[in-house]
Amino acid sequence: MALVLHAQREITLKIAYYGVGLGGKTTNLEAIHSQSRPESRGKLVTVNTEAERTLFLDFLPLELGTFRGYNVRLHLLSVPGQIAQDS
């Protein structure tokens, strides 16, 4: 999904990772976080269960620079792949 704010000259792209449990969604975000420049990335936010499985979502914001005068941001999200959480 893209959000374009012309008055602020900003473009935000949101990409959601969805797939089977243990498919590598969180691992992919961790790799992107570790290989991106510290000044262009935000904090990788993860909410895990005790078993290190994603409970709610993972979120990684990135600044990509400018394109035709617009600041471009990327919001990467991954959502849980497991069907249910046992209590």
A tleap script that builds the chain and sets N, CA, C and O, in Angstrom:
source leaprc.protein.ff14SB
mol = sequence {
  NMET ALA LEU VAL LEU HIE ALA GLN ARG GLU
  ILE THR LEU LYS ILE ALA TYR TYR GLY VAL
  GLY LEU GLY GLY LYS THR THR ASN LEU GLU
  ALA ILE HIE SER GLN SER ARG PRO GLU SER
  ARG GLY LYS LEU VAL THR VAL ASN THR GLU
  ALA GLU ARG THR LEU PHE LEU ASP PHE LEU
  PRO LEU GLU LEU GLY THR PHE ARG GLY TYR
  ASN VAL ARG LEU HIE LEU LEU SER VAL PRO
  GLY GLN ILE ALA GLN ASP CSER
}
set mol.1.N position { 0.837 -1.168 0.000 }
set mol.1.CA position { 0.000 0.000 0.000 }
set mol.1.C position { 0.886 1.237 0.000 }
set mol.1.O position { 1.916 1.256 0.675 }
set mol.2.N position { 0.513 2.246 -0.729 }
set mol.2.CA position { 1.267 3.495 -0.771 }
set mol.2.C position { 0.401 4.628 -0.231 }
set mol.2.O position { -0.787 4.724 -0.538 }
set mol.3.N position { 1.015 5.474 0.571 }
set mol.3.CA position { 0.362 6.666 1.096 }
set mol.3.C position { 1.172 7.858 0.621 }
set mol.3.O position { 2.348 7.992 0.959 }
set mol.4.N position { 0.542 8.726 -0.165 }
set mol.4.CA position { 1.218 9.894 -0.713 }
set mol.4.C position { 0.627 11.140 -0.067 }
set mol.4.O position { -0.569 11.406 -0.185 }
set mol.5.N position { 1.473 11.898 0.613 }
set mol.5.CA position { 1.065 13.152 1.235 }
set mol.5.C position { 1.734 14.281 0.457 }
set mol.5.O position { 2.899 14.602 0.689 }
set mol.6.N position { 0.991 14.874 -0.459 }
set mol.6.CA position { 1.567 15.897 -1.326 }
set mol.6.C position { 1.978 17.143 -0.550 }
set mol.6.O position { 3.024 17.725 -0.834 }
set mol.7.N position { 1.174 17.563 0.424 }
set mol.7.CA position { 1.491 18.780 1.182 }
set mol.7.C position { 2.808 18.634 1.944 }
set mol.7.O position { 3.573 19.594 2.039 }
set mol.8.N position { 3.086 17.430 2.495 }
set mol.8.CA position { 4.329 17.177 3.228 }
set mol.8.C position { 5.434 16.645 2.327 }
set mol.8.O position { 6.578 16.493 2.756 }
set mol.9.N position { 5.084 16.362 1.066 }
set mol.9.CA position { 6.028 15.799 0.104 }
set mol.9.C position { 6.642 14.502 0.636 }
set mol.9.O position { 7.860 14.329 0.673 }
set mol.10.N position { 5.747 13.600 1.045 }
set mol.10.CA position { 6.160 12.300 1.595 }
set mol.10.C position { 5.423 11.169 0.890 }
set mol.10.O position { 4.247 11.281 0.545 }
set mol.11.N position { 6.149 10.087 0.689 }
set mol.11.CA position { 5.562 8.839 0.186 }
set mol.11.C position { 5.927 7.754 1.188 }
set mol.11.O position { 7.100 7.553 1.500 }
set mol.12.N position { 4.920 7.061 1.684 }
set mol.12.CA position { 5.146 5.932 2.590 }
set mol.12.C position { 4.619 4.674 1.929 }
set mol.12.O position { 3.444 4.597 1.568 }
set mol.13.N position { 5.491 3.689 1.773 }
set mol.13.CA position { 5.117 2.392 1.213 }
set mol.13.C position { 5.041 1.389 2.351 }
set mol.13.O position { 5.969 1.279 3.151 }
set mol.14.N position { 3.943 0.662 2.424 }
set mol.14.CA position { 3.771 -0.350 3.464 }
set mol.14.C position { 3.742 -1.721 2.800 }
set mol.14.O position { 2.955 -1.978 1.889 }
set mol.15.N position { 4.625 -2.595 3.285 }
set mol.15.CA position { 4.697 -3.952 2.756 }
set mol.15.C position { 4.500 -4.914 3.912 }
set mol.15.O position { 5.219 -4.855 4.910 }
set mol.16.N position { 3.522 -5.802 3.775 }
set mol.16.CA position { 3.224 -6.785 4.818 }
set mol.16.C position { 3.691 -8.161 4.363 }
set mol.16.O position { 3.367 -8.613 3.265 }
set mol.17.N position { 4.459 -8.817 5.228 }
set mol.17.CA position { 4.883 -10.196 5.004 }
set mol.17.C position { 3.848 -11.103 5.657 }
set mol.17.O position { 3.548 -10.962 6.843 }
set mol.18.N position { 3.313 -12.021 4.889 }
set mol.18.CA position { 2.331 -12.971 5.411 }
set mol.18.C position { 2.653 -14.329 4.823 }
set mol.18.O position { 2.960 -14.450 3.637 }
set mol.19.N position { 2.582 -15.349 5.661 }
set mol.19.CA position { 2.852 -16.694 5.162 }
set mol.19.C position { 2.819 -17.696 6.299 }
set mol.19.O position { 2.422 -17.374 7.419 }
set mol.20.N position { 3.232 -18.891 6.005 }
set mol.20.CA position { 3.180 -19.987 6.970 }
set mol.20.C position { 4.107 -19.713 8.143 }
set mol.20.O position { 5.090 -18.982 8.017 }
set mol.21.N position { 3.781 -20.309 9.288 }
set mol.21.CA position { 4.646 -20.215 10.452 }
set mol.21.C position { 6.016 -20.800 10.148 }
set mol.21.O position { 6.128 -21.786 9.420 }
set mol.22.N position { 7.057 -20.193 10.705 }
set mol.22.CA position { 8.454 -20.604 10.502 }
set mol.22.C position { 8.885 -20.489 9.045 }
set mol.22.O position { 9.783 -21.204 8.601 }
set mol.23.N position { 8.238 -19.581 8.293 }
set mol.23.CA position { 8.571 -19.396 6.887 }
set mol.23.C position { 9.680 -18.379 6.637 }
set mol.23.O position { 10.116 -18.216 5.498 }
set mol.24.N position { 10.148 -17.682 7.693 }
set mol.24.CA position { 11.263 -16.765 7.551 }
set mol.24.C position { 10.883 -15.294 7.461 }
set mol.24.O position { 11.715 -14.470 7.083 }
set mol.25.N position { 9.653 -14.947 7.798 }
set mol.25.CA position { 9.226 -13.558 7.703 }
set mol.25.C position { 10.015 -12.663 8.657 }
set mol.25.O position { 10.570 -11.647 8.239 }
set mol.26.N position { 10.066 -13.033 9.928 }
set mol.26.CA position { 10.814 -12.255 10.924 }
set mol.26.C position { 12.299 -12.287 10.622 }
set mol.26.O position { 12.975 -11.268 10.760 }
set mol.27.N position { 12.817 -13.419 10.218 }
set mol.27.CA position { 14.230 -13.538 9.873 }
set mol.27.C position { 14.588 -12.601 8.731 }
set mol.27.O position { 15.666 -12.007 8.734 }
set mol.28.N position { 13.699 -12.462 7.757 }
set mol.28.CA position { 13.942 -11.553 6.649 }
set mol.28.C position { 14.020 -10.115 7.138 }
set mol.28.O position { 14.903 -9.375 6.705 }
set mol.29.N position { 13.124 -9.697 8.027 }
set mol.29.CA position { 13.172 -8.342 8.569 }
set mol.29.C position { 14.437 -8.127 9.391 }
set mol.29.O position { 15.036 -7.053 9.336 }
set mol.30.N position { 14.845 -9.135 10.148 }
set mol.30.CA position { 16.083 -9.022 10.932 }
set mol.30.C position { 17.296 -8.845 10.019 }
set mol.30.O position { 18.205 -8.079 10.338 }
set mol.31.N position { 17.313 -9.549 8.890 }
set mol.31.CA position { 18.419 -9.426 7.944 }
set mol.31.C position { 18.436 -8.041 7.305 }
set mol.31.O position { 19.502 -7.440 7.169 }
set mol.32.N position { 17.281 -7.532 6.913 }
set mol.32.CA position { 17.207 -6.192 6.343 }
set mol.32.C position { 17.668 -5.165 7.373 }
set mol.32.O position { 18.409 -4.240 7.039 }
set mol.33.N position { 17.234 -5.324 8.618 }
set mol.33.CA position { 17.624 -4.401 9.687 }
set mol.33.C position { 19.133 -4.418 9.895 }
set mol.33.O position { 19.752 -3.359 10.008 }
set mol.34.N position { 19.726 -5.590 9.946 }
set mol.34.CA position { 21.159 -5.687 10.228 }
set mol.34.C position { 22.021 -5.190 9.064 }
set mol.34.O position { 23.163 -4.785 9.277 }
set mol.35.N position { 21.490 -5.217 7.842 }
set mol.35.CA position { 22.285 -4.829 6.681 }
set mol.35.C position { 21.995 -3.409 6.183 }
set mol.35.O position { 22.638 -2.935 5.246 }
set mol.36.N position { 21.034 -2.739 6.807 }
set mol.36.CA position { 20.737 -1.366 6.387 }
set mol.36.C position { 21.549 -0.375 7.209 }
set mol.36.O position { 22.028 -0.701 8.295 }
set mol.37.N position { 21.698 0.819 6.692 }
set mol.37.CA position { 22.470 1.860 7.382 }
set mol.37.C position { 21.738 2.299 8.652 }
set mol.37.O position { 20.533 2.546 8.611 }
set mol.38.N position { 22.444 2.400 9.772 }
set mol.38.CA position { 21.801 2.788 11.031 }
set mol.38.C position { 21.063 4.127 10.955 }
set mol.38.O position { 20.032 4.296 11.607 }
set mol.39.N position { 21.570 5.071 10.177 }
set mol.39.CA position { 20.914 6.373 10.103 }
set mol.39.C position { 19.638 6.357 9.266 }
set mol.39.O position { 18.857 7.307 9.321 }
set mol.40.N position { 19.412 5.293 8.490 }
set mol.40.CA position { 18.216 5.229 7.654 }
set mol.40.C position { 17.177 4.240 8.167 }
set mol.40.O position { 16.100 4.119 7.583 }
set mol.41.N position { 17.477 3.547 9.229 }
set mol.41.CA position { 16.521 2.560 9.744 }
set mol.41.C position { 16.030 2.971 11.126 }
set mol.41.O position { 16.718 3.652 11.886 }
set mol.42.N position { 14.825 2.534 11.412 }
set mol.42.CA position { 14.280 2.712 12.746 }
set mol.42.C position { 14.515 1.454 13.556 }
set mol.42.O position { 15.216 0.540 13.121 }
set mol.43.N position { 13.932 1.417 14.717 }
set mol.43.CA position { 14.059 0.247 15.580 }
set mol.43.C position { 13.181 -0.882 15.051 }
set mol.43.O position { 12.033 -0.659 14.667 }
set mol.44.N position { 13.726 -2.084 15.035 }
set mol.44.CA position { 12.939 -3.259 14.684 }
set mol.44.C position { 12.130 -3.652 15.908 }
set mol.44.O position { 12.693 -4.027 16.936 }
set mol.45.N position { 10.820 -3.566 15.800 }
set mol.45.CA position { 9.929 -3.871 16.921 }
set mol.45.C position { 9.339 -5.255 16.701 }
set mol.45.O position { 8.713 -5.515 15.673 }
set mol.46.N position { 9.540 -6.142 17.668 }
set mol.46.CA position { 8.954 -7.479 17.602 }
set mol.46.C position { 8.243 -7.778 18.912 }
set mol.46.O position { 8.719 -7.409 19.987 }
set mol.47.N position { 7.128 -8.432 18.817 }
set mol.47.CA position { 6.380 -8.878 19.996 }
set mol.47.C position { 6.302 -10.392 19.897 }
set mol.47.O position { 5.556 -10.930 19.079 }
set mol.48.N position { 7.081 -11.084 20.739 }
set mol.48.CA position { 7.198 -12.540 20.656 }
set mol.48.C position { 6.551 -13.233 21.851 }
set mol.48.O position { 6.333 -12.631 22.902 }
set mol.49.N position { 6.253 -14.504 21.660 }
set mol.49.CA position { 5.816 -15.365 22.759 }
set mol.49.C position { 7.059 -15.878 23.477 }
set mol.49.O position { 8.179 -15.563 23.078 }
set mol.50.N position { 6.870 -16.667 24.535 }
set mol.50.CA position { 8.017 -17.249 25.237 }
set mol.50.C position { 8.831 -18.170 24.333 }
set mol.50.O position { 10.027 -18.360 24.555 }
set mol.51.N position { 8.191 -18.739 23.319 }
set mol.51.CA position { 8.866 -19.655 22.393 }
set mol.51.C position { 9.495 -18.914 21.212 }
set mol.51.O position { 9.860 -19.538 20.215 }
set mol.52.N position { 9.627 -17.571 21.317 }
set mol.52.CA position { 10.233 -16.754 20.268 }
set mol.52.C position { 9.447 -16.778 18.960 }
set mol.52.O position { 10.033 -16.637 17.887 }
set mol.53.N position { 8.145 -16.952 19.034 }
set mol.53.CA position { 7.282 -16.874 17.851 }
set mol.53.C position { 6.593 -15.518 17.853 }
set mol.53.O position { 6.302 -14.972 18.917 }
set mol.54.N position { 6.332 -14.976 16.687 }
set mol.54.CA position { 5.677 -13.672 16.604 }
set mol.54.C position { 4.261 -13.775 17.142 }
set mol.54.O position { 3.466 -14.599 16.693 }
set mol.55.N position { 3.960 -12.918 18.120 }
set mol.55.CA position { 2.646 -12.922 18.748 }
set mol.55.C position { 1.688 -11.995 18.017 }
set mol.55.O position { 0.559 -12.383 17.716 }
set mol.56.N position { 2.126 -10.772 17.727 }
set mol.56.CA position { 1.233 -9.781 17.124 }
set mol.56.C position { 1.752 -9.345 15.751 }
set mol.56.O position { 1.091 -9.564 14.736 }
set mol.57.N position { 2.922 -8.735 15.722 }
set mol.57.CA position { 3.529 -8.332 14.462 }
set mol.57.C position { 4.976 -7.938 14.687 }
set mol.57.O position { 5.413 -7.766 15.826 }
set mol.58.N position { 5.713 -7.796 13.606 }
set mol.58.CA position { 7.051 -7.213 13.596 }
set mol.58.C position { 6.949 -5.966 12.727 }
set mol.58.O position { 6.198 -5.942 11.752 }
set mol.59.N position { 7.704 -4.936 13.083 }
set mol.59.CA position { 7.627 -3.674 12.354 }
set mol.59.C position { 9.017 -3.082 12.195 }
set mol.59.O position { 9.770 -2.973 13.163 }
set mol.60.N position { 9.353 -2.699 10.967 }
set mol.60.CA position { 10.644 -2.077 10.682 }
set mol.60.C position { 10.428 -0.877 9.762 }
set mol.60.O position { 10.055 -1.049 8.601 }
set mol.61.N position { 10.661 0.342 10.270 }
set mol.61.CA position { 10.591 1.519 9.401 }
set mol.61.C position { 11.956 1.826 8.783 }
set mol.61.O position { 12.986 1.699 9.445 }
set mol.62.N position { 11.955 2.226 7.522 }
set mol.62.CA position { 13.184 2.591 6.809 }
set mol.62.C position { 12.978 3.899 6.059 }
set mol.62.O position { 11.898 4.162 5.530 }
set mol.63.N position { 14.025 4.713 6.020 }
set mol.63.CA position { 14.048 5.928 5.208 }
set mol.63.C position { 14.820 5.588 3.940 }
set mol.63.O position { 15.968 5.153 4.018 }
set mol.64.N position { 14.213 5.778 2.779 }
set mol.64.CA position { 14.862 5.417 1.523 }
set mol.64.C position { 15.506 6.599 0.819 }
set mol.64.O position { 16.212 6.411 -0.172 }
set mol.65.N position { 15.282 7.808 1.303 }
set mol.65.CA position { 15.845 8.985 0.653 }
set mol.65.C position { 14.758 9.764 -0.056 }
set mol.65.O position { 13.593 9.724 0.341 }
set mol.66.N position { 15.143 10.478 -1.117 }
set mol.66.CA position { 14.175 11.292 -1.846 }
set mol.66.C position { 14.020 10.804 -3.278 }
set mol.66.O position { 14.939 10.236 -3.869 }
set mol.67.N position { 12.839 11.041 -3.812 }
set mol.67.CA position { 12.524 10.716 -5.192 }
set mol.67.C position { 11.659 11.847 -5.737 }
set mol.67.O position { 10.531 12.048 -5.287 }
set mol.68.N position { 12.190 12.578 -6.703 }
set mol.68.CA position { 11.486 13.711 -7.318 }
set mol.68.C position { 10.954 14.693 -6.278 }
set mol.68.O position { 9.842 15.205 -6.400 }
set mol.69.N position { 11.772 14.948 -5.248 }
set mol.69.CA position { 11.419 15.919 -4.230 }
set mol.69.C position { 10.571 15.389 -3.093 }
set mol.69.O position { 10.222 16.144 -2.185 }
set mol.70.N position { 10.232 14.116 -3.117 }
set mol.70.CA position { 9.440 13.494 -2.057 }
set mol.70.C position { 10.342 12.642 -1.169 }
set mol.70.O position { 11.184 11.900 -1.676 }
set mol.71.N position { 10.177 12.740 0.137 }
set mol.71.CA position { 10.855 11.828 1.061 }
set mol.71.C position { 10.135 10.492 1.005 }
set mol.71.O position { 8.912 10.436 1.134 }
set mol.72.N position { 10.889 9.420 0.815 }
set mol.72.CA position { 10.290 8.096 0.667 }
set mol.72.C position { 10.605 7.266 1.904 }
set mol.72.O position { 11.760 7.131 2.307 }
set mol.73.N position { 9.551 6.716 2.492 }
set mol.73.CA position { 9.682 5.848 3.663 }
set mol.73.C position { 9.103 4.477 3.331 }
set mol.73.O position { 8.201 4.339 2.505 }
set mol.74.N position { 9.646 3.484 3.995 }
set mol.74.CA position { 9.186 2.117 3.818 }
set mol.74.C position { 8.836 1.559 5.186 }
set mol.74.O position { 9.650 1.618 6.107 }
set mol.75.N position { 7.644 1.023 5.326 }
set mol.75.CA position { 7.228 0.360 6.562 }
set mol.75.C position { 7.063 -1.126 6.249 }
set mol.75.O position { 6.162 -1.517 5.507 }
set mol.76.N position { 7.939 -1.944 6.821 }
set mol.76.CA position { 7.865 -3.393 6.638 }
set mol.76.C position { 7.204 -4.007 7.855 }
set mol.76.O position { 7.589 -3.721 8.989 }
set mol.77.N position { 6.208 -4.852 7.624 }
set mol.77.CA position { 5.501 -5.522 8.710 }
set mol.77.C position { 5.443 -7.008 8.421 }
set mol.77.O position { 5.307 -7.414 7.266 }
set mol.78.N position { 5.543 -7.815 9.448 }
set mol.78.CA position { 5.268 -9.237 9.290 }
set mol.78.C position { 4.236 -9.615 10.335 }
set mol.78.O position { 4.252 -9.127 11.465 }
set mol.79.N position { 3.349 -10.486 9.930 }
set mol.79.CA position { 2.272 -10.916 10.812 }
set mol.79.C position { 2.432 -12.405 11.107 }
set mol.79.O position { 3.064 -13.123 10.333 }
set mol.80.N position { 1.862 -12.878 12.226 }
set mol.80.CA position { 2.046 -14.283 12.603 }
set mol.80.C position { 1.532 -15.237 11.524 }
set mol.80.O position { 0.515 -14.984 10.879 }
set mol.81.N position { 2.251 -16.320 11.351 }
set mol.81.CA position { 1.846 -17.333 10.393 }
set mol.81.C position { 1.135 -18.512 11.027 }
set mol.81.O position { 0.423 -19.254 10.350 }
set mol.82.N position { 1.331 -18.689 12.363 }
set mol.82.CA position { 0.679 -19.808 13.013 }
set mol.82.C position { -0.826 -19.554 13.123 }
set mol.82.O position { -1.270 -18.415 13.266 }
set mol.83.N position { -1.592 -20.634 13.053 }
set mol.83.CA position { -3.048 -20.511 13.016 }
set mol.83.C position { -3.611 -20.037 14.346 }
set mol.83.O position { -4.499 -19.185 14.367 }
set mol.84.N position { -3.124 -20.559 15.435 }
set mol.84.CA position { -3.683 -20.185 16.741 }
set mol.84.C position { -2.579 -20.161 17.780 }
set mol.84.O position { -1.566 -20.848 17.644 }
set mol.85.N position { -2.781 -19.370 18.813 }
set mol.85.CA position { -1.872 -19.318 19.951 }
set mol.85.C position { -2.524 -20.071 21.106 }
set mol.85.O position { -3.644 -19.746 21.500 }
set mol.86.N position { -1.837 -21.071 21.651 }
set mol.86.CA position { -2.362 -21.784 22.798 }
set mol.86.C position { -2.164 -20.953 24.048 }
set mol.86.O position { -1.144 -20.281 24.201 }
set mol.87.N position { -3.135 -20.999 24.939 }
set mol.87.CA position { -3.030 -20.228 26.181 }
set mol.87.C position { -2.283 -20.998 27.241 }
set mol.87.O position { -2.101 -20.500 28.352 }
savepdb mol mol.pdb
quit
